[in-house]
């Protein structure tokens, strides 16, 4: 499980760097400042959670079951939160209707928050050795 989590963290982190560079260089000429800032928010949260998964995959403080739950919550959170932000911020270019995307962002945020809360609960509930 740890190997899968760490590999996923590396992939999510690499994509965050690619998307950040794309936003800074490729989208700068075609999006306004607010759209670019929104896109950057998606990149930041994606990278934050890549690092979070890297920690989850390398810590001995959690059981495999706890790691799996956090992993699933964070993957869904990144997909929903950052993914919807990417689509919303580039809607003027892609022509994608954003009415159905808007509600997905806070759902993704809830998944991300839940991942952190599960970590908190698992660490708090762990008996000191």
Backbone as a chain_set.jsonl record, in Angstrom:
{"seq": "XXXXXXXXXXXXXXXXXXXXXXXXXXXXXXXXXXXXXXXXXXXXXXXXXXXXXXXXXXXXXXXXXXXXXXXXXXXXXXXXXXXXXXXXXXXXXXXXXXXXXXXXXXXXXXXXXXXXXXXXXXXXXXXXX", "coords": {"N": [[0.82, -1.196, 0.0], [1.924, 1.245, 0.819], [3.777, 1.759, -1.193], [2.115, 2.192, -3.408], [0.766, 4.508, -2.57], [2.897, 6.348, -2.331], [3.839, 6.351, -4.971], [1.589, 7.393, -6.245], [1.528, 9.913, -5.042], [3.872, 10.987, -6.117], [3.187, 11.081, -8.824], [0.932, 12.799, -8.81], [2.168, 15.073, -7.806], [4.062, 15.6, -9.842], [2.323, 16.157, -11.989], [1.172, 18.45, -10.948], [3.29, 20.252, -11.086], [3.68, 20.348, -13.87], [1.158, 21.353, -14.668], [1.223, 23.793, -13.306], [3.351, 25.103, -14.59], [2.276, 25.181, -17.156], [0.08, 26.846, -16.696], [1.393, 29.215, -15.904], [2.875, 29.866, -18.147], [1.665, 28.979, -20.604], [-1.047, 29.668, -20.385], [-1.107, 32.272, -19.605], [-1.31, 34.324, -21.503], [-3.888, 34.065, -22.424], [-5.826, 33.948, -20.452], [-7.512, 35.893, -17.927], [-6.354, 37.791, -15.014], [-7.777, 36.946, -12.727], [-8.758, 34.431, -13.515], [-6.341, 33.097, -13.925], [-5.326, 33.168, -11.306], [-7.217, 31.584, -10.037], [-6.794, 29.129, -11.359], [-4.193, 28.664, -10.451], [-4.724, 28.243, -7.752], [-5.892, 25.702, -7.805], [-3.639, 24.242, -8.617], [-1.9, 24.671, -6.428], [-3.295, 23.422, -4.278], [-3.338, 20.839, -5.243], [-0.608, 20.214, -5.216], [-0.034, 20.547, -2.467], [-1.449, 18.395, -1.459], [-0.265, 16.263, -2.717], [2.155, 16.229, -1.383], [1.171, 15.709, 1.146], [0.159, 13.102, 0.77], [2.58, 11.852, 0.307], [3.703, 11.98, 2.84], [1.792, 10.374, 4.197], [2.224, 7.914, 2.975], [4.728, 7.277, 3.931], [4.752, 7.242, 6.666], [4.814, 5.574, 9.84], [2.886, 5.753, 11.645], [0.265, 5.175, 11.135], [-2.276, 2.717, 10.502], [-2.598, 0.224, 7.894], [-5.208, 0.204, 6.97], [-6.131, 2.732, 7.792], [-4.411, 4.355, 6.27], [-5.259, 3.661, 3.694], [-7.902, 4.63, 3.656], [-7.473, 7.422, 3.996], [-5.916, 7.88, 1.698], [-7.787, 7.312, -0.382], [-9.718, 9.317, 0.114], [-8.195, 11.641, -0.322], [-7.348, 11.363, -2.989], [-9.835, 11.419, -4.348], [-10.605, 13.953, -3.488], [-8.629, 15.662, -4.632], [-9.088, 15.174, -7.357], [-11.779, 16.05, -7.641], [-11.756, 18.668, -6.437], [-9.368, 20.193, -7.35], [-9.491, 19.415, -10.042], [-12.044, 20.352, -10.877], [-11.643, 23.073, -10.491], [-9.672, 23.608, -12.403], [-11.17, 23.169, -14.733], [-13.222, 25.094, -14.409], [-11.762, 27.523, -14.385], [-10.708, 27.609, -16.925], [-12.849, 27.658, -18.602], [-13.65, 29.621, -20.41], [-11.995, 29.183, -22.523], [-12.329, 26.494, -23.227], [-15.026, 26.152, -23.57], [-16.674, 24.589, -22.084], [-19.604, 23.859, -20.337], [-20.211, 25.257, -17.231], [-22.052, 25.064, -15.177], [-22.746, 22.596, -14.014], [-20.346, 21.929, -12.906], [-19.586, 23.656, -10.85], [-20.751, 22.912, -8.215], [-19.185, 20.702, -7.667], [-16.672, 21.431, -6.782], [-16.764, 22.287, -3.942], [-17.47, 19.799, -2.875], [-15.231, 18.27, -3.439], [-13.461, 19.698, -1.836], [-14.49, 19.014, 0.667], [-13.855, 16.286, 0.725], [-11.04, 16.504, 0.836], [-10.699, 17.844, 3.29], [-11.821, 15.891, 4.935], [-9.896, 13.858, 4.694], [-7.74, 14.958, 6.137], [-8.972, 15.194, 8.64], [-9.467, 12.535, 9.261], [-6.806, 11.664, 9.517], [-6.107, 13.179, 11.805], [-7.926, 12.083, 13.685], [-7.122, 9.386, 13.727], [-4.475, 9.568, 14.634], [-4.834, 10.833, 17.092], [-6.374, 8.903, 18.378], [-4.612, 6.832, 18.622], [-2.757, 4.673, 20.661], [-0.177, 5.58, 22.915], [3.154, 4.483, 22.63]], "CA": [[0.0, 0.0, 0.0], [2.791, 2.423, 0.887], [4.366, 1.982, -2.519], [1.05, 2.768, -4.242], [0.517, 5.871, -2.1], [4.052, 7.169, -2.681], [3.831, 6.502, -6.435], [0.498, 8.329, -6.56], [1.987, 11.234, -4.609], [4.85, 11.445, -7.111], [2.463, 11.395, -10.062], [0.124, 13.992, -8.571], [3.123, 16.179, -7.693], [4.602, 15.893, -11.179], [1.26, 16.825, -12.749], [1.006, 19.799, -10.398], [4.358, 21.072, -11.655], [3.363, 20.529, -15.285], [0.017, 22.26, -14.776], [1.671, 25.106, -12.86], [4.134, 25.691, -15.679], [1.322, 25.461, -18.232], [-0.68, 28.027, -16.298], [2.261, 30.39, -15.875], [3.423, 30.197, -19.466], [0.746, 28.743, -21.711], [-2.358, 30.294, -20.206], [-0.938, 33.667, -19.197], [-1.735, 35.231, -22.57], [-5.286, 33.854, -22.832], [-6.73, 34.054, -19.305], [-7.313, 37.118, -17.151], [-5.664, 37.574, -13.743], [-8.615, 36.147, -11.815], [-8.774, 33.053, -14.001], [-5.019, 32.53, -13.638], [-5.231, 32.965, -9.86], [-8.059, 30.432, -9.742], [-6.058, 27.971, -11.852], [-3.077, 28.479, -9.532], [-5.261, 27.665, -6.524], [-5.999, 24.266, -8.055], [-2.282, 23.687, -8.632], [-1.38, 24.686, -5.058], [-3.93, 22.383, -3.477], [-2.888, 19.548, -5.758], [0.744, 19.977, -4.71], [-0.107, 20.345, -1.017], [-1.958, 17.058, -1.152], [0.767, 15.307, -3.147], [3.081, 16.151, -0.253], [0.432, 15.04, 2.224], [0.169, 11.669, 0.468], [3.948, 11.384, 0.509], [3.799, 11.737, 4.284], [0.94, 9.231, 4.555], [2.873, 6.698, 2.487], [6.001, 6.997, 4.594], [4.63, 7.228, 8.125], [4.497, 4.316, 10.531], [1.913, 6.106, 12.669], [-1.079, 4.783, 10.711], [-2.484, 1.349, 10.024], [-2.846, 0.133, 6.454], [-6.609, 0.578, 6.761], [-6.188, 4.188, 7.913], [-3.735, 4.918, 5.098], [-6.11, 3.452, 2.527], [-9.019, 5.564, 3.743], [-6.966, 8.76, 3.706], [-5.525, 7.866, 0.288], [-8.99, 7.42, -1.214], [-10.311, 10.643, 0.312], [-7.35, 12.669, -0.94], [-7.417, 11.203, -4.457], [-11.13, 11.974, -4.765], [-10.575, 15.388, -3.23], [-7.813, 16.333, -5.653], [-9.8, 15.085, -8.636], [-12.97, 16.908, -7.624], [-11.448, 20.052, -6.105], [-8.457, 20.796, -8.328], [-10.006, 19.167, -11.392], [-13.136, 21.284, -11.194], [-11.07, 24.412, -10.581], [-9.034, 23.712, -13.72], [-12.237, 23.307, -15.731], [-13.899, 26.38, -14.216], [-10.896, 28.645, -14.734], [-10.427, 27.606, -18.372], [-14.119, 27.497, -19.323], [-13.715, 30.567, -21.532], [-11.222, 28.6, -23.627], [-12.817, 25.167, -23.601], [-16.444, 26.198, -23.877], [-17.385, 23.62, -21.251], [-20.635, 24.443, -19.478], [-19.694, 25.133, -15.864], [-23.111, 24.988, -14.166], [-22.687, 21.318, -13.307], [-19.024, 21.777, -12.294], [-19.503, 24.477, -9.644], [-20.979, 22.178, -6.96], [-18.184, 19.642, -7.473], [-15.52, 21.991, -6.071], [-16.847, 22.118, -2.486], [-17.478, 18.372, -2.539], [-13.814, 17.917, -3.42], [-12.898, 20.293, -0.626], [-14.913, 18.187, 1.805], [-13.025, 15.073, 0.713], [-9.705, 16.877, 1.312], [-10.827, 18.089, 4.736], [-12.052, 14.588, 5.575], [-8.608, 13.166, 4.772], [-7.001, 15.531, 7.262], [-9.687, 14.87, 9.876], [-9.189, 11.114, 9.529], [-5.446, 11.618, 10.063], [-6.187, 13.692, 13.165], [-8.617, 11.109, 14.535], [-6.305, 8.161, 13.852], [-3.318, 9.878, 15.469], [-5.353, 11.107, 18.432], [-6.871, 7.645, 18.95], [-3.536, 5.839, 18.722], [-2.171, 4.557, 22.001], [1.258, 5.876, 23.001], [3.979, 3.267, 22.807]], "C": [[0.86, 1.255, 0.0], [3.376, 2.777, -0.474], [3.357, 2.648, -3.461], [0.789, 4.227, -3.856], [1.657, 6.794, -2.515], [4.117, 7.393, -4.19], [2.743, 7.48, -6.868], [0.885, 9.75, -6.179], [2.962, 11.816, -5.624], [4.156, 11.865, -8.406], [1.642, 12.671, -9.919], [1.022, 15.227, -8.468], [3.698, 16.575, -9.038], [3.565, 16.62, -12.036], [1.019, 18.245, -12.245], [2.066, 20.736, -10.975], [4.089, 21.358, -13.13], [2.224, 21.53, -15.453], [0.377, 23.673, -14.325], [2.464, 25.822, -13.937], [3.229, 26.057, -16.859], [0.513, 26.711, -17.926], [0.149, 29.288, -16.383], [2.721, 30.818, -17.257], [2.401, 30.08, -20.588], [-0.576, 29.479, -21.596], [-2.283, 31.783, -19.903], [-1.478, 34.647, -20.241], [-3.228, 35.124, -22.89], [-6.299, 33.903, -21.688], [-6.481, 35.374, -18.579], [-6.679, 36.768, -15.791], [-6.469, 36.709, -12.77], [-8.646, 34.686, -12.228], [-7.441, 32.364, -13.717], [-4.848, 32.247, -12.147], [-6.053, 31.753, -9.436], [-7.363, 29.142, -10.163], [-4.913, 27.636, -10.899], [-3.531, 27.887, -8.192], [-5.398, 26.147, -6.668], [-4.642, 23.585, -8.015], [-1.719, 23.606, -7.215], [-1.972, 23.556, -4.231], [-3.534, 20.992, -3.963], [-1.501, 19.228, -5.206], [0.744, 19.753, -3.197], [-0.502, 18.902, -0.696], [-1.076, 15.951, -1.718], [1.769, 15.122, -2.005], [2.444, 15.443, 0.944], [0.429, 13.525, 1.999], [1.564, 11.077, 0.633], [4.19, 11.093, 1.988], [3.02, 10.485, 4.683], [1.619, 7.921, 4.149], [4.147, 6.327, 3.215], [5.899, 6.916, 6.122], [4.305, 5.832, 8.657], [3.421, 4.547, 11.59], [0.492, 5.643, 12.355], [-1.118, 3.317, 10.311], [-2.691, 1.378, 8.512], [-4.272, 0.576, 6.116], [-6.773, 2.1, 6.827], [-5.554, 4.873, 6.721], [-4.616, 4.806, 3.856], [-7.28, 4.427, 2.521], [-8.567, 6.986, 3.397], [-6.581, 8.881, 2.233], [-6.738, 8.066, -0.622], [-9.63, 8.796, -1.1], [-9.509, 11.714, -0.413], [-7.375, 12.554, -2.463], [-8.731, 11.775, -4.977], [-11.153, 13.487, -4.589], [-9.792, 16.158, -4.278], [-8.533, 16.311, -7.001], [-10.978, 16.055, -8.687], [-12.614, 18.374, -7.422], [-10.571, 20.69, -7.186], [-8.967, 20.605, -9.747], [-11.107, 20.125, -11.778], [-12.626, 22.714, -11.3], [-10.383, 24.606, -11.932], [-10.094, 23.93, -14.8], [-12.948, 24.657, -15.621], [-13.042, 27.552, -14.699], [-10.587, 28.717, -16.224], [-11.692, 27.483, -19.216], [-14.233, 28.444, -20.506], [-12.946, 30.046, -22.74], [-11.845, 27.314, -24.144], [-14.275, 25.167, -24.032], [-17.267, 25.202, -23.085], [-18.39, 24.362, -20.378], [-20.236, 24.198, -18.025], [-20.777, 25.01, -14.798], [-23.037, 23.698, -13.362], [-21.36, 21.141, -12.557], [-18.935, 22.511, -10.961], [-19.709, 23.732, -8.338], [-19.941, 21.088, -6.671], [-17.004, 20.15, -6.645], [-15.652, 21.846, -4.55], [-16.931, 20.663, -2.04], [-16.04, 17.866, -2.467], [-13.123, 18.463, -2.189], [-13.259, 19.502, 0.615], [-14.123, 16.882, 1.879], [-11.622, 15.375, 1.253], [-9.717, 17.106, 2.826], [-10.995, 16.77, 5.475], [-10.758, 13.792, 5.705], [-7.772, 13.652, 5.946], [-7.656, 15.183, 8.598], [-9.461, 13.404, 10.241], [-7.776, 10.966, 10.093], [-5.454, 12.058, 11.524], [-6.791, 12.652, 14.106], [-7.774, 9.859, 14.761], [-5.097, 8.404, 14.76], [-3.763, 10.105, 16.918], [-5.788, 9.81, 19.129], [-5.809, 6.588, 19.127], [-2.96, 5.849, 20.136], [-0.675, 4.841, 21.935], [2.021, 4.591, 23.273], [5.104, 3.512, 23.769]], "O": [[0.576, 2.213, -0.719], [3.455, 3.946, -0.85], [3.707, 3.556, -4.215], [0.612, 5.079, -4.727], [1.415, 7.9, -2.998], [4.416, 8.499, -4.641], [2.96, 8.3, -7.761], [0.597, 10.69, -6.919], [2.888, 12.999, -5.954], [4.502, 12.883, -9.005], [1.655, 13.525, -10.805], [0.681, 16.294, -8.977], [3.809, 17.763, -9.341], [3.893, 17.586, -12.727], [0.698, 19.139, -13.028], [1.769, 21.881, -11.312], [4.254, 22.491, -13.584], [2.306, 22.444, -16.274], [-0.11, 24.647, -14.899], [2.269, 27.016, -14.169], [3.396, 27.107, -17.48], [0.289, 27.541, -18.807], [-0.321, 30.315, -16.873], [2.931, 32.005, -17.506], [2.284, 30.975, -21.425], [-1.161, 29.871, -22.606], [-3.3, 32.475, -19.942], [-2.04, 35.684, -19.889], [-3.778, 36.0, -23.557], [-7.505, 33.901, -21.933], [-5.373, 35.908, -18.613], [-6.495, 35.594, -15.467], [-5.916, 35.853, -12.08], [-8.569, 33.798, -11.379], [-7.406, 31.2, -13.319], [-4.295, 31.215, -11.765], [-5.631, 30.983, -8.573], [-7.344, 28.17, -9.407], [-4.688, 26.469, -10.576], [-2.798, 27.116, -7.573], [-5.056, 25.399, -5.752], [-4.497, 22.497, -7.458], [-1.13, 22.593, -6.837], [-1.247, 22.82, -3.562], [-3.412, 20.067, -3.159], [-1.245, 18.103, -4.778], [1.442, 18.869, -2.7], [0.043, 18.28, 0.216], [-1.134, 14.816, -1.245], [2.178, 14.002, -1.7], [3.098, 14.68, 1.655], [0.668, 12.756, 2.93], [1.709, 9.929, 1.053], [4.804, 10.087, 2.341], [3.528, 9.639, 5.418], [1.588, 6.941, 4.893], [4.602, 5.186, 3.13], [6.869, 6.557, 6.789], [3.623, 5.036, 8.012], [3.086, 3.635, 12.345], [-0.387, 5.712, 13.214], [-0.128, 2.753, 9.844], [-2.93, 2.435, 7.93], [-4.506, 1.238, 5.104], [-7.478, 2.685, 6.005], [-6.088, 5.858, 6.211], [-4.707, 5.743, 3.064], [-7.609, 4.991, 1.477], [-9.208, 7.668, 2.599], [-6.892, 9.886, 1.594], [-6.709, 8.9, -1.527], [-10.038, 9.377, -2.106], [-10.084, 12.597, -1.048], [-7.419, 13.574, -3.152], [-8.736, 12.536, -5.945], [-11.661, 14.212, -5.444], [-10.247, 17.196, -4.759], [-8.576, 17.322, -7.702], [-11.148, 16.788, -9.661], [-13.11, 19.236, -8.147], [-10.999, 21.628, -7.858], [-8.887, 21.52, -10.567], [-11.108, 20.658, -12.888], [-13.127, 23.489, -12.116], [-10.509, 25.669, -12.539], [-9.928, 24.777, -15.678], [-13.241, 25.288, -16.636], [-13.547, 28.466, -15.349], [-10.239, 29.783, -16.731], [-11.612, 27.231, -20.419], [-14.855, 28.098, -21.51], [-13.233, 30.441, -23.87], [-11.885, 27.073, -25.351], [-14.71, 24.285, -24.773], [-18.442, 24.992, -23.386], [-18.06, 25.372, -19.756], [-19.956, 23.065, -17.637], [-20.453, 24.866, -13.619], [-23.246, 23.713, -12.15], [-21.262, 20.294, -11.669], [-18.276, 22.033, -10.037], [-18.908, 23.901, -7.418], [-19.842, 20.611, -5.54], [-16.403, 19.386, -5.889], [-14.733, 21.327, -3.916], [-16.503, 20.332, -0.935], [-15.676, 17.127, -1.552], [-12.302, 17.785, -1.571], [-12.435, 19.336, 1.514], [-13.765, 16.427, 2.965], [-11.076, 14.596, 2.035], [-8.846, 16.617, 3.545], [-10.382, 16.557, 6.521], [-10.543, 13.121, 6.715], [-7.17, 12.854, 6.663], [-6.963, 14.909, 9.577], [-9.284, 13.078, 11.415], [-7.572, 10.219, 11.05], [-4.875, 11.391, 12.381], [-6.25, 12.372, 15.175], [-7.725, 9.336, 15.875], [-4.739, 7.543, 15.563], [-3.127, 9.616, 17.852], [-5.587, 9.65, 20.333], [-6.073, 5.544, 19.724], [-2.712, 6.905, 20.718], [0.009, 4.398, 21.013], [1.585, 3.735, 24.043], [5.895, 2.607, 24.037]]}, "num_chains": 1, "name": "protein.A"}
